[in-house]
Amino acid sequence: MSTTARLVAAAATRGKYARDLPPSPLGLREDAGEENGEELEVRVRAKAREELFQGAEERLRSIEIDRSGLVNVPSVATEPVPGAEAETLAPGEQATQSEKTPLVDELKLRISSRGPVSMSEFMTVALGHPKYGYYMTRDAFGKAGDFTTSPEISQVFGELIGVWCVSQWMAMGSPESVRLVELGPGRGTLMSDLLRAVSSFPDFCRALQKGDGVRMVETSPVLRRLQQKKLRCTFTSGAAVPSYEEDDLRKNSPASGSGDQERMDMQGQAKHMDDVWEIARKAGRLSMRAPLFGPLGKRGNIESRSVKVEWMREFNDVRKQNNNTPTLVVAQELFDALPVHQFEVNKKKEWVERLVDVEPLAPTVAEADVDPEKPLRKLHHFRFVLSTKPTPATKMLLSLHEKTAGKDDGGLVEGDAIEVCAVGAALMQDITECLSQCGGAALVIDYGDNGAARSSLRGIKKHAFVHPLTEPGEVDLSADVDFHFLRYAAQQVASKMSNPVRISETLTQGSFLRNMGIETRIGTLLHAQPDEEKQMEIFMAFQRLVEGDFIDEDTEEVIRGMGESYKAMALYAVPPSAPRGATPAPEMKIAGFVPPSGSDLL
């Protein structure tokens, strides 16, 4: 991918909603470091509150510019997607309208001012809008949320990722310092289980303490609070970080509303604490630490019993801190949530981009007034359309993708479609470049396959699939990961780097976990658990992690397994100043993976 392509891809998500806060003198005394963490946190919060949040609504409105007077016609001509529903209701047909969320008006304003938007832009707004974005306002994980991830199913998943990290550190020659980075940490469950596992390896923990510690790349202030609670973080002084889980925030909220208002109160307080702690961190007054376990967690001062943890908003923020420390990167179910562009073959046998437009107005009825005898259509405020001419994304991304998929223009059939995640490719290139420069390893686990999906984008709400355009900001959006495209993106960078990077083949999650010894670990847990019901829970979790869909013999319910649909790939590079005993990349057999062929080394 060219430098220009990467910049275009990165622009889709980076800095779109960033607000650089002005420098704020905290007025801290020179001896402020002698205060305990609670006093310092309270005083910093009081000092920063007025500057950060006075008139916040006015500032937010000031950057939401209505450009309808500047652009009078859509910039992209479109036509309906073939096979889509008609723009008007048929005789006797009735329609209901999905809920109107705050982002419906935001997106309609964008479309009215400059025409239909790409699916990538729609996803970026729906998931990452600073005030109403899906991930910015809630804890969506687990049974009570919208979906469940592997770390939430069993502690063994995170433990084995920890063992993988230690094995890669040892392959590098056990450098005296190392940093650990997780991209998209969710609730913090994986990192919590990982740190518990690596506590059994004191030398690795000391290298982690001497290096940059743990870096959590997370944009959501709500999820940052959950992660800090899960990791049992304390301030450097030893004072506990206040709990800011959803129930705590609602309890402490000055508002007495319910529903959406309560959630906005929760988000507002979490964002406030996020900004306060960020200012204090930059002033060198505050940092957080997560406890270690085992022998290291039982003696010495807080620095020797814990590891430093910092939160960043994007991966390049980590690289800016220190580009010489060997780095271990973990990205579990991150790439599926990155925005994708969708392309489709039109009637002229040309690739064009699928865009999102406002749905034409149609008379609707309330859910309670639906006539069961009449045909029913669900409207979503938005609809898919096709561009009539190539868009910038069509010209740039399709040419790149054809190189990875080996496709040409021959044999195209109307309706053929593919998805391209340019942001994911750019992130993979950043990771590859980082590993080549400082050494380390990266592990990516997500659902997808070796090739572009035809049209995998789906909306997820309450553990069920819904239309991807419905209720933006209230529905999770995800698409299958094209691992072939990720490998191609990594290879394009690796081929230009002087320090070689080993890129593994793609394995199923089940194969990777079995290679890492999950059966042995599960056996140990089963042997230590006398309760038969708990034993069955452990075994069912094991099945979900390593197998495909299966039927629960007791309930005859189909259980969605992750072992086949989820895939894993890894990268490895020796630090430029590798310690004696480091395994060179050409000879490296990455833990958990079948040794890659020689062609994988660039």
QUIFEN-V93666 format. One record per pair of residues at least 24 apart in sequence whose C-alpha atoms are under 7 Angstrom apart, sorted by the first residue. I is the first residue (numbers start at 1). J is the second residue. Records with the same first field share a line. If there is no record, write none. Layout:
BEGIN
I: J + J
END
This chain:
BEGIN
1: 400 + 489 + 492
5: 396
6: 426
9: 422 + 423 + 426
10: 423 + 426
12: 121
13: 124
17: 130
33: 285
36: 237 + 239
37: 235 + 237 + 238 + 239
38: 239
44: 276
45: 276
48: 276
67: 113
68: 112 + 113
71: 113 + 114
74: 114 + 115
75: 114 + 115
76: 115 + 116 + 387
77: 387 + 388
78: 385 + 386 + 387 + 388
79: 385 + 386 + 387 + 388
80: 385 + 386
81: 384 + 385 + 386
87: 360
88: 362
92: 374
93: 374 + 375 + 376
94: 364 + 374 + 375 + 376 + 377
95: 364 + 365 + 376 + 377 + 378 + 379
96: 364 + 365 + 366 + 367 + 377 + 378 + 379
97: 364 + 378 + 379 + 380
98: 379 + 380 + 470 + 471
99: 471
100: 471
101: 471 + 472
102: 132
103: 132 + 472 + 473
104: 472
108: 358
111: 357
116: 355 + 356 + 357
117: 355 + 356 + 357
118: 341 + 354 + 355 + 356
119: 340 + 341 + 342 + 355 + 356
120: 339 + 340 + 341
123: 339 + 477
124: 339
126: 472 + 473
127: 473
132: 473
133: 473
134: 473 + 474 + 475 + 476
135: 220
136: 220 + 221 + 222
137: 222 + 263 + 267
138: 222
139: 223
145: 462
146: 460 + 461 + 462 + 463
147: 462 + 463
150: 545
151: 189 + 190
152: 189
153: 541
154: 541
155: 193
158: 190 + 191 + 193 + 194
159: 193 + 194 + 197
160: 516
161: 194
162: 194 + 195 + 197 + 198
163: 197 + 198
164: 591
165: 328
166: 204
167: 591
168: 441
171: 582 + 583
172: 574 + 578 + 582 + 583
173: 578 + 579 + 580 + 581 + 582
175: 579
176: 207
177: 207 + 208 + 210 + 211 + 325
178: 207 + 208 + 211 + 212 + 325 + 326 + 327
179: 208 + 211 + 212 + 213 + 214 + 325 + 326 + 327 + 328
180: 213 + 214 + 215 + 327 + 328 + 329
181: 214 + 215 + 216 + 328 + 329 + 330
182: 215 + 216 + 217 + 329 + 330 + 331
183: 216 + 217 + 218 + 330 + 331 + 334
184: 217 + 218 + 331 + 334
185: 216 + 218
186: 223
187: 223 + 226 + 227
188: 227 + 230 + 231
189: 230
192: 230 + 231
195: 292
196: 292 + 293
199: 292 + 293 + 294
200: 294
202: 296
209: 307 + 308
211: 325
213: 307 + 308 + 309
214: 308 + 309 + 310
215: 309 + 310 + 311 + 312
216: 310 + 311 + 312
217: 311 + 312 + 313 + 314 + 315
218: 311 + 312 + 313
219: 313
221: 270 + 271 + 274
222: 267 + 270
225: 270
231: 290
232: 290 + 291
233: 288 + 289 + 290
234: 288 + 289 + 290
235: 286 + 287 + 288 + 289
236: 286 + 287 + 288 + 289
238: 302
244: 270
323: 438
324: 438
325: 438
326: 438 + 439 + 440 + 575
327: 435 + 439 + 440 + 441
328: 440 + 441 + 442
329: 441 + 442 + 443
330: 442 + 443 + 444
331: 443 + 444 + 445
332: 444 + 445 + 446
333: 445 + 446
335: 424 + 446 + 481
336: 446 + 478 + 479 + 480 + 481
337: 477 + 478 + 479
338: 423 + 424
339: 421 + 423
340: 419 + 420 + 421 + 422
341: 419 + 420 + 421
342: 418 + 419 + 420
343: 417 + 418 + 419
344: 415 + 416 + 417 + 418
345: 413 + 414 + 415 + 416 + 417
346: 414 + 415
347: 414
349: 412 + 413 + 414
352: 386 + 387 + 388 + 389 + 390 + 394
353: 386 + 387 + 391 + 394
354: 384 + 385 + 386 + 387
355: 384 + 385 + 386 + 387
356: 382 + 383 + 384 + 385
357: 382 + 383 + 384 + 385
358: 382 + 383
359: 383
380: 469 + 470
382: 469
404: 485 + 488
405: 451
417: 454 + 455
418: 452 + 453 + 454 + 455
419: 452 + 453 + 454 + 455
425: 486 + 489
428: 486 + 489 + 490
429: 489 + 490 + 493
432: 490 + 493 + 494
433: 493
435: 573
436: 497 + 499 + 500 + 501 + 573
438: 575 + 576
439: 573 + 574 + 575 + 576
440: 572 + 573 + 574 + 575
441: 571 + 572 + 573
442: 570 + 571 + 572
443: 569 + 570 + 571
444: 568 + 569 + 570
445: 566 + 567 + 568 + 569
446: 481 + 566 + 567 + 568
447: 480 + 481 + 565 + 566 + 567
448: 480 + 481 + 482 + 483 + 565 + 566 + 567
449: 481 + 482 + 483 + 567
450: 482 + 483 + 484
451: 482 + 483 + 484
452: 482
453: 480
456: 480
491: 602
494: 602
495: 602
499: 576
500: 573 + 585 + 602
501: 571 + 572 + 573 + 585 + 601 + 602
502: 571 + 572 + 573 + 585 + 586 + 600 + 601
503: 570 + 571 + 572 + 600 + 601
504: 569 + 570 + 571 + 596 + 600
505: 569 + 596
506: 567 + 568 + 569
507: 567 + 568 + 569
508: 563 + 564 + 566 + 567 + 568
509: 546 + 563 + 564 + 566 + 567 + 568
510: 545 + 546 + 547 + 563 + 564
512: 568 + 592 + 593
513: 546 + 592
515: 592
516: 592
END
